[in-house]
């Protein structure tokens, strides 16, 4: 799987979100080397604190596949997902999470806490971090405060 290519798509999605006034966070879902879903944060647009890019991409992937089990899906995200989003990955049995930027304050895949690979849970998500990190960091640092 071409991690660089799919992370570039997540970054492009994050740019779309930034153009709409959202935080520059994007995510894509990939199955069998095909992108099946993509989205960006829509928290401000939808007046919904749960409208995170990763959660929206997981929901769209499940709808497209017509199943709640995403056991062969890889999620690419520009930022390390929060606990809510990692919870969605676990509930959907997502195979792998690939992200660019770690989040030491809210990340739940090793940044602030390790929920994605926690012992004792029924499922663990494989985690790969740092893909296109510099590019994602530049985009995040260009975002206006509060976005």
C-alpha positions as CSV (number, residue, x, y, z in Angstrom):
1,X,0.0,0.0,0.0
2,X,1.3,3.4,-0.9
3,X,1.2,5.3,2.4
4,X,2.6,8.5,0.9
5,X,-0.1,8.6,-1.8
6,X,-3.0,8.1,0.6
7,X,-1.6,10.5,3.1
8,X,-1.4,13.1,0.4
9,X,-5.1,12.6,-0.2
10,X,-5.8,13.1,3.5
11,X,-3.7,16.3,3.4
12,X,-5.7,17.5,0.4
13,X,-8.9,16.8,2.4
14,X,-7.4,18.8,5.3
15,X,-6.8,21.7,3.0
16,X,-10.4,21.6,1.9
17,X,-11.5,21.8,5.5
18,X,-9.1,24.8,6.1
19,X,-10.6,26.6,3.1
20,X,-14.0,26.2,4.8
21,X,-12.7,27.6,8.1
22,X,-12.3,24.3,9.9
23,X,-9.2,22.9,11.5
24,X,-7.0,21.4,8.8
25,X,-7.6,17.8,9.6
26,X,-8.4,15.2,6.9
27,X,-8.9,11.5,6.7
28,X,-9.3,8.8,4.0
29,X,-10.4,5.2,4.2
30,X,-8.6,2.7,1.9
31,X,-9.6,-0.9,1.1
32,X,-7.6,-3.1,-1.4
33,X,-5.6,-0.1,-2.6
34,X,-8.8,1.9,-3.4
35,X,-9.9,5.0,-1.6
36,X,-13.5,4.3,-0.5
37,X,-14.2,7.4,1.7
38,X,-12.7,10.7,2.6
39,X,-13.7,13.7,4.7
40,X,-12.4,16.6,6.8
41,X,-13.4,18.1,10.1
42,X,-16.9,19.6,9.9
43,X,-17.2,20.6,13.6
44,X,-18.0,24.3,12.8
45,X,-20.0,23.7,9.6
46,X,-22.3,21.1,11.3
47,X,-22.3,22.7,14.7
48,X,-21.3,19.2,15.9
49,X,-18.4,18.5,18.3
50,X,-18.3,14.9,17.0
51,X,-17.9,15.8,13.3
52,X,-14.2,14.8,13.3
53,X,-12.6,13.8,10.0
54,X,-11.7,10.2,11.1
55,X,-15.2,9.6,12.5
56,X,-16.8,10.9,9.3
57,X,-14.5,8.8,7.1
58,X,-15.3,5.6,9.1
59,X,-19.0,6.3,8.9
60,X,-18.8,6.8,5.1
61,X,-16.7,3.7,4.6
62,X,-19.2,1.6,6.6
63,X,-22.1,3.0,4.5
64,X,-20.3,2.4,1.2
65,X,-19.4,-1.2,2.2
66,X,-22.8,-1.9,3.7
67,X,-21.2,-3.3,6.9
68,X,-20.2,-2.3,10.4
69,X,-17.0,-4.4,10.2
70,X,-14.1,-2.6,8.5
71,X,-11.6,-5.3,9.2
72,X,-9.5,-4.8,6.0
73,X,-9.7,-1.0,6.0
74,X,-6.8,1.3,6.6
75,X,-7.6,4.8,7.8
76,X,-5.1,7.6,6.9
77,X,-5.4,10.8,9.0
78,X,-3.4,14.0,9.1
79,X,-3.5,14.1,12.9
80,X,-3.5,11.4,15.6
81,X,-7.1,10.6,16.4
82,X,-8.7,11.5,19.7
83,X,-10.3,8.9,22.0
84,X,-13.7,9.2,20.4
85,X,-12.2,8.5,16.9
86,X,-10.0,5.7,18.1
87,X,-13.1,4.2,19.7
88,X,-14.8,4.3,16.3
89,X,-11.8,2.5,14.8
90,X,-12.0,-0.2,17.5
91,X,-15.8,-0.6,17.2
92,X,-15.4,-0.9,13.4
93,X,-12.5,-3.4,13.8
94,X,-10.4,-1.2,11.5
95,X,-7.2,-3.0,10.6
96,X,-4.7,-0.1,10.5
97,X,-4.4,3.6,11.3
98,X,-1.8,5.7,9.6
99,X,-1.3,9.3,10.7
100,X,1.1,12.1,10.1
101,X,1.1,14.3,13.3
102,X,1.2,13.0,16.9
103,X,-1.0,14.8,19.4
104,X,0.5,14.7,22.9
105,X,-2.6,16.4,24.4
106,X,-5.5,14.5,22.9
107,X,-4.1,11.7,20.7
108,X,-5.3,8.2,21.6
109,X,-3.0,6.1,19.5
110,X,0.1,6.7,21.6
111,X,0.3,10.5,22.0
112,X,-1.6,11.3,25.2
113,X,-2.9,7.8,25.8
114,X,-2.7,4.4,24.0
115,X,-6.2,3.2,23.3
116,X,-5.6,1.9,19.8
117,X,-3.3,-0.9,21.1
118,X,-4.6,-1.2,24.6
119,X,-4.3,-4.7,26.3
120,X,-7.6,-6.2,27.3
121,X,-9.7,-4.8,24.5
122,X,-11.4,-7.1,22.0
123,X,-9.5,-5.5,19.1
124,X,-6.3,-3.6,18.5
125,X,-5.6,-1.3,15.6
126,X,-2.1,-1.4,14.0
127,X,-0.6,2.1,14.1
128,X,1.9,3.7,11.8
129,X,2.8,7.3,12.5
130,X,4.9,10.1,10.9
131,X,3.9,9.6,7.3
132,X,4.3,13.0,5.5
133,X,4.6,14.6,9.0
134,X,6.5,17.7,7.8
135,X,3.8,18.6,5.2
136,X,1.0,18.1,7.7
137,X,2.8,20.1,10.3
138,X,3.2,23.0,7.8
139,X,-0.5,22.9,7.0
140,X,-1.5,22.8,10.7
141,X,0.8,25.7,11.6
142,X,-0.7,27.9,8.8
143,X,-4.2,27.5,10.3
144,X,-5.7,30.4,12.1
145,X,-5.8,30.2,15.9
146,X,-9.1,28.5,17.0
147,X,-9.6,26.6,13.8
